[in-house]
Amino acid sequence: MNPEERLKKAFDFSADLTKQLITLATGIIALTITFSHDFLHSPDRAPKGLAYAAWGFFLFSVAAGIMALSALTGNLDARDKKKPLTIYAPNVMLFSISQFLSFGVGLLLTVIFGARSF
């Protein structure tokens, strides 16, 4: 595989992974909100703060993912054509790492919330 094809695949895989995390985060938010009436309205059963915090982290993950996709797109058509293309550009890395970390924290909070709800 030539270097140009590898770079194209790297951008494609990076974008696909970012989109997958956006989809998972929005799906988890939608699913938990759909069933929130079962656990948020009972005063003693569930620690509501965990659910709200998890939603916040998932929402931040979605926003960071959208920014990562924007950064990838911007890097593909950069004004400075002399700079080498890479998925490891600082702007992409900042948003990608933010997306991964916030998704992970949101997922962890969701699992803790679920465990404490029983």
Helices and strands as residue ranges (DSSP letters): H 3-34, H 36-39, H 48-76, H 90-116
